[in-house]
Amino acid sequence: MLRIAITAVLLSFALAGPTSAQTVDPAAATVDLSGPPKINGGPLVTGTNTLTEKQVLRRLMRAGLSNASDLVLDDSGIWRGKAERSGINLRVGVDRLGDISTQ
């Protein structure tokens, strides 16, 4: 009886495995904006950007940037615009992960 139960459990795992395997599109994954933004940590990640302009503005403020303006989502999925840090005008980019690039 125990052998039948074990066989049934193993068989159910074997059959469920391929049907429960899912691939996640990295572009569609939910972005965790709770952590500190990375600034100039490397190249910005292109792809489908689901961040709203409001989220991008908040992200820039959390990074110590102010007076963000002219934000536009480009064809690569990067939010581009202008912002200030310590009175210096900068061009900024925010990728789909919420990471920031300044120039």
C-alpha positions as CSV (number, residue, x, y, z in Angstrom):
1,M,0.0,0.0,0.0
2,L,2.8,2.4,0.9
3,R,4.6,1.5,-2.4
4,I,1.5,2.5,-4.3
5,A,1.2,5.8,-2.5
6,I,4.8,6.7,-3.1
7,T,4.5,5.8,-6.7
8,A,1.4,7.9,-7.1
9,V,3.2,10.9,-5.5
10,L,6.2,10.6,-7.7
11,L,4.1,10.2,-10.7
12,S,2.1,13.3,-9.9
13,F,5.4,15.3,-9.6
14,A,6.7,13.9,-12.8
15,L,3.5,14.9,-14.7
16,A,3.1,18.3,-13.0
17,G,6.7,19.4,-13.7
18,P,6.5,20.3,-17.3
19,T,3.1,21.9,-17.0
20,S,4.0,24.1,-14.0
21,A,7.3,25.3,-15.4
22,Q,6.9,29.0,-16.4
23,T,9.3,31.4,-18.0
24,V,9.1,35.0,-16.9
25,D,9.7,37.7,-19.5
26,P,12.3,40.0,-17.8
27,A,10.7,43.0,-19.4
28,A,7.3,42.2,-17.9
29,A,8.6,41.5,-14.4
30,T,7.5,43.8,-11.7
31,V,10.2,46.3,-10.7
32,D,11.0,46.6,-7.0
33,L,11.4,50.4,-6.4
34,S,11.8,50.1,-2.7
35,G,15.6,49.8,-2.7
36,P,18.0,52.7,-3.3
37,P,18.4,53.6,-6.9
38,K,21.7,52.8,-8.6
39,I,23.3,55.9,-10.1
40,N,25.9,55.5,-12.9
41,G,26.3,51.8,-11.9
42,G,26.7,50.7,-15.5
43,P,24.8,50.8,-18.8
44,L,21.1,51.4,-18.6
45,V,19.0,48.3,-19.4
46,T,16.9,48.7,-22.5
47,G,13.6,47.0,-23.1
48,T,9.9,47.4,-22.2
49,N,9.8,50.1,-19.5
50,T,6.6,49.9,-17.3
51,L,7.6,52.8,-15.0
52,T,5.3,55.8,-15.1
53,E,6.6,59.3,-15.3
54,K,5.5,59.8,-11.6
55,Q,7.5,56.8,-10.5
56,V,10.6,58.1,-12.4
57,L,10.2,61.5,-10.8
58,R,10.1,59.9,-7.3
59,R,13.1,57.7,-8.2
60,L,15.1,60.8,-9.2
61,M,14.1,62.6,-6.0
62,R,15.2,59.6,-3.9
63,A,18.6,59.7,-5.6
64,G,19.0,63.4,-4.6
65,L,18.1,64.9,-7.9
66,S,15.7,67.8,-8.1
67,N,13.8,69.9,-10.7
68,A,13.4,67.0,-13.1
69,S,11.9,68.1,-16.4
70,D,11.4,67.2,-20.0
71,L,11.0,63.5,-19.2
72,V,10.4,61.4,-22.4
73,L,10.3,57.7,-22.8
74,D,12.6,56.9,-25.8
75,D,12.4,54.0,-28.3
76,S,14.9,51.9,-26.2
77,G,12.7,52.0,-23.1
78,I,14.8,54.6,-21.3
79,W,13.2,57.7,-19.7
80,R,15.4,60.7,-20.6
81,G,15.2,64.2,-19.3
82,K,17.0,66.9,-17.2
83,A,17.5,67.3,-13.5
84,E,19.7,69.1,-11.0
85,R,22.1,68.0,-8.3
86,S,23.8,70.5,-6.1
87,G,22.9,73.3,-8.5
88,I,24.4,71.5,-11.5
89,N,22.2,70.8,-14.5
90,L,22.4,67.2,-15.7
91,R,21.0,65.0,-18.4
92,V,19.4,61.9,-16.8
93,G,18.3,58.5,-18.0
94,V,16.2,56.0,-16.0
95,D,16.0,52.4,-17.2
96,R,13.2,49.8,-16.7
97,L,14.8,48.6,-13.5
98,G,14.8,52.1,-12.0
99,D,18.5,52.6,-12.3
100,I,19.7,56.1,-13.1
101,S,22.5,57.5,-15.4
102,T,23.6,61.1,-15.2
103,Q,25.7,63.2,-17.6
